[in-house]
Amino acid sequence: MRPSARVSTLLFFVCMLAGFGLAGMSTASGNPLGAPIFGVGGIVLGGFVAASVKVVAQWERMLVLRLGKYAGLREPGLAFIVPIVDSALFVEIRVQTVNIAPQQAITQDNVPVVVNGVIFFKVSDPEAAALRVENYRMAISRLAQATLRDVVGRLSLDELLSHQERLESDIAKNIDVQSKSWGLHVEGIKLENIDVPEELKKMMSRQASSEREKRATIIKADGDRQAAAALAEAAQTMAASPGAMQLRQLQTIDGLGPSASNTVVLALPMEMFDVMRTYVKAGQKPVS
């Protein structure tokens, strides 16, 4: 129940009880005609007072129409109108939400999509919202649907999926410009869902999987290249030091030794490799 309805009901009962009280006093004083007069008068006065008193809440504004003509705007608080002559029209100025029904549209690259969302708006001019449009909630809902289809048709599917914030901003600006004459201001719009055909979803999934495999292959190849470069650098370092290879061999054998399941067998002593290397170097010397 509205605040004005509660106040009007209270005033009506107060006036009616006052009329009945006067009717009872008139009957007690020996005036039988006064009882019905005061009783009916209390009811009529209560209805008149209840119809003339209105309470405007903080989140709304009241427009007064006098004999069908706009007579002014009432701010929050207690307001009075002339019954029968005046009529009151309440307009809410809080932010309101309207759902955008799912809209079928075709993108610039001929892909059918279904898009829905929600629009947030408020009444900035109560007079225009009440007098210039029949039902501003329905009007802005239809305007949002048409604008959504128009904006989606100017974008490709990739742009629609990857630039959703820009799409929301463009739709909100277009709706705000067109609805300003209705006394409305668009706070924003949010797209809730963008549906594409199932076959296209499968193709997009395969494409995303191929992209991930390509990146994994590139990363693995780059790792192999870096490992090969590191091994080449290590080989050059070992070649420059005569004992580096022997130390590497001993380190490898030491790494295999702690495990009880591994057995390392050397067919030749390590010293034999040094002797063979010495003979090879001696055979490579030029003969004078």
C-alpha positions in Angstrom: 0.0 0.0 0.0 1.3 3.4 -0.9 2.0 6.0 1.9 -0.7 8.3 0.5 -3.2 5.5 0.6 -2.5 4.8 4.3 -2.8 8.5 5.2 -6.0 8.8 3.2 -7.6 5.8 4.9 -6.6 7.2 8.3 -8.1 10.6 7.6 -11.3 9.0 6.2 -11.9 7.0 9.4 -11.1 10.0 11.6 -13.7 12.2 9.8 -16.2 9.4 9.8 -15.8 8.8 13.5 -16.1 12.5 14.2 -19.3 12.6 12.2 -20.7 9.6 14.1 -19.7 11.2 17.3 -21.6 14.4 16.5 -24.6 12.3 15.4 -24.6 10.6 18.8 -24.4 13.9 20.6 -27.3 15.3 18.5 -29.4 12.3 19.3 -28.7 12.6 23.0 -29.7 16.3 22.9 -33.1 15.4 21.5 -32.5 16.4 17.8 -33.4 13.3 15.8 -32.7 14.9 12.4 -29.1 15.8 13.4 -27.9 12.2 13.6 -28.3 11.3 9.9 -27.0 14.7 8.8 -23.8 14.5 10.9 -23.3 10.8 10.0 -23.6 11.4 6.3 -21.6 14.6 6.5 -18.8 12.8 8.3 -18.6 10.2 5.6 -18.7 12.8 2.8 -16.1 14.9 4.5 -13.8 11.9 5.2 -14.0 10.9 1.5 -13.2 14.5 0.4 -10.2 14.8 2.8 -8.9 11.4 1.9 -9.1 12.2 -1.8 -7.4 15.5 -1.5 -4.3 14.5 0.6 -1.4 12.8 -1.1 2.0 11.7 0.2 4.8 11.7 -2.3 7.7 9.4 -1.4 11.4 10.3 -1.7 11.9 8.1 -4.8 9.1 9.5 -6.8 7.5 12.7 -8.2 3.8 13.5 -8.5 2.3 15.2 -11.6 -1.0 17.1 -11.1 -3.4 17.2 -14.0 -6.2 19.8 -13.6 -9.2 19.0 -15.9 -6.7 17.0 -18.0 -4.2 19.8 -18.3 -0.7 19.6 -16.7 -0.8 21.8 -13.6 2.6 21.2 -11.9 5.0 18.8 -10.3 4.9 18.0 -6.6 8.1 17.2 -4.7 8.4 14.5 -1.9 6.3 15.2 1.1 2.6 16.0 1.8 0.7 17.4 -1.2 -2.9 18.5 -1.7 -5.1 18.3 -4.8 -8.7 19.2 -5.5 -10.8 16.1 -5.7 -12.7 15.5 -9.0 -11.0 18.4 -10.6 -7.4 17.2 -10.2 -5.8 13.9 -10.8 -2.5 12.7 -9.6 0.1 10.7 -11.6 3.2 9.2 -9.8 6.5 8.7 -11.6 9.4 6.8 -10.1 12.8 8.3 -10.5 14.9 5.4 -9.1 17.1 3.3 -11.4 14.9 0.7 -13.1 15.8 -2.4 -15.0 14.2 -3.9 -18.1 15.1 -7.2 -19.6 15.9 -7.3 -23.3 14.2 -10.4 -24.8 16.5 -12.8 -26.8 17.0 -11.2 -30.2 18.0 -13.1 -33.4 20.5 -11.1 -35.5 23.0 -11.8 -38.3 26.5 -10.5 -37.9 28.5 -8.8 -40.6 30.1 -12.1 -41.7 26.7 -13.8 -42.0 26.7 -15.7 -38.8 23.3 -16.0 -37.0 23.4 -15.3 -33.3 20.9 -14.9 -30.4 21.7 -12.1 -27.9 19.8 -11.0 -24.8 20.6 -8.6 -22.0 19.3 -6.1 -19.4 19.2 -2.3 -19.6 19.5 0.1 -16.6 17.8 3.5 -16.8 16.1 6.2 -14.8 13.6 9.0 -15.3 15.4 12.3 -15.6 12.4 14.4 -16.6 9.1 13.1 -15.0 7.0 15.5 -17.0 8.3 14.2 -20.3 8.2 10.6 -19.2 4.5 10.9 -18.2 3.2 13.2 -21.1 5.3 12.4 -24.1 5.3 8.6 -24.2 2.4 6.2 -23.3 4.5 3.5 -21.4 8.2 4.5 -21.1 9.2 1.0 -19.8 7.8 -0.7 -22.9 9.1 2.0 -25.2 12.7 1.7 -24.0 12.5 -2.1 -24.1 11.4 -2.0 -27.8 14.0 0.6 -28.6 16.7 -1.5 -26.9 15.7 -4.6 -28.9 15.9 -2.7 -32.2 19.2 -1.0 -31.4 20.7 -4.3 -30.3 19.9 -6.0 -33.6 21.2 -3.0 -35.5 24.6 -2.8 -33.7 25.1 -6.6 -33.8 24.6 -6.5 -37.6 27.5 -4.1 -38.0 30.0 -6.3 -36.3 31.7 -9.6 -37.2 31.5 -12.6 -34.9 35.0 -12.2 -33.6 34.4 -8.5 -32.8 31.1 -9.5 -31.1 32.8 -12.1 -28.9 36.0 -10.2 -28.1 34.8 -6.6 -27.8 31.6 -7.0 -25.7 32.3 -3.9 -23.6 32.5 -1.8 -26.7 29.3 -3.3 -28.0 27.5 -2.5 -24.7 28.8 1.0 -24.7 27.6 1.6 -28.3 24.1 0.3 -27.6 23.8 2.3 -24.4 24.8 5.6 -26.2 22.4 5.0 -29.1 19.5 4.3 -26.7 20.3 7.2 -24.5 20.4 9.6 -27.5 17.0 8.4 -28.8 15.2 8.2 -25.4 16.4 11.6 -24.2 13.2 13.3 -25.6 11.2 10.9 -23.4 12.8 12.2 -20.3 14.9 9.0 -19.8 18.6 8.5 -19.1 20.3 5.2 -19.8 22.8 4.2 -17.0 24.2 1.2 -18.9 23.4 -2.1 -20.6 24.8 -5.6 -20.0 24.6 -8.5 -22.4 23.9 -11.7 -20.5 24.3 -14.3 -23.2 25.4 -14.6 -26.8 24.4 -17.9 -28.5 25.9 -19.2 -31.8 24.9 -22.4 -33.7 26.2 -25.7 -32.4 28.2 -26.5 -35.5 30.0 -23.2 -35.2 30.7 -23.9 -31.5 32.4 -27.2 -32.5 34.5 -25.5 -35.2 35.5 -22.8 -32.7 36.5 -25.5 -30.2 38.6 -27.3 -32.8 40.2 -24.0 -33.8 41.0 -23.2 -30.2 42.5 -26.7 -29.7 44.7 -26.2 -32.8 45.9 -22.9 -31.5 46.9 -24.4 -28.2 48.7 -27.3 -29.9 50.6 -24.8 -32.2 51.7 -22.8 -29.1 52.8 -25.9 -27.3 54.8 -27.1 -30.4 56.5 -23.6 -30.7 57.3 -23.6 -27.0 58.8 -27.1 -27.1 60.9 -26.3 -30.2 62.2 -23.1 -28.6 63.1 -25.2 -25.5 65.0 -27.7 -27.7 66.9 -24.9 -29.4 68.0 -23.4 -26.1 69.0 -26.9 -24.8 71.0 -27.6 -27.9 72.8 -24.2 -27.6 73.6 -24.9 -24.0 75.0 -28.4 -24.8 77.1 -26.9 -27.6 78.5 -24.4 -25.2 79.2 -27.1 -22.6 81.0 -29.2 -25.2 83.2 -26.3 -26.2 84.1 -25.8 -22.5 84.9 -29.5 -22.0 87.0 -29.6 -25.1 89.1 -26.7 -23.8 89.9 -28.5 -20.6 91.6 -32.0 -20.8 90.2 -33.3 -17.6 86.7 -32.0 -17.9 85.4 -35.1 -19.8 86.9 -37.4 -17.3 85.3 -35.5 -14.5 82.0 -35.7 -16.3 82.3 -39.4 -16.7 83.1 -39.9 -13.0 80.2 -37.7 -12.1 77.8 -39.8 -14.2 79.1 -43.0 -12.6 78.7 -41.5 -9.2 75.1 -40.6 -10.0 74.4 -44.2 -10.9 76.2 -45.7 -7.9 73.7 -45.0 -5.0 71.0 -47.1 -6.6 71.3 -50.8 -5.6 69.6 -51.9 -8.8 72.3 -50.3 -11.0 75.6 -52.1 -11.9 78.3 -50.2 -13.7 80.8 -52.2 -15.6 83.9 -50.6 -17.2 85.5 -52.7 -19.9 88.8 -50.8 -19.7 90.4 -48.8 -17.0 90.1 -45.1 -17.2 93.9 -44.8 -17.6 93.8 -46.7 -20.9 91.8 -43.8 -22.4 94.6 -41.4 -21.5 97.2 -43.7 -23.1 95.2 -44.1 -26.3 94.7 -40.3 -26.4 98.4 -39.8 -26.1 99.2 -42.2 -29.0 96.6 -40.5 -31.2 98.2 -37.1 -30.6 101.6 -38.5 -31.2 100.5 -40.0 -34.5 99.1 -36.7 -35.7 102.4 -34.9 -35.3 104.0 -34.0 -38.6 107.1 -36.0 -39.6 110.2 -33.8 -40.0 
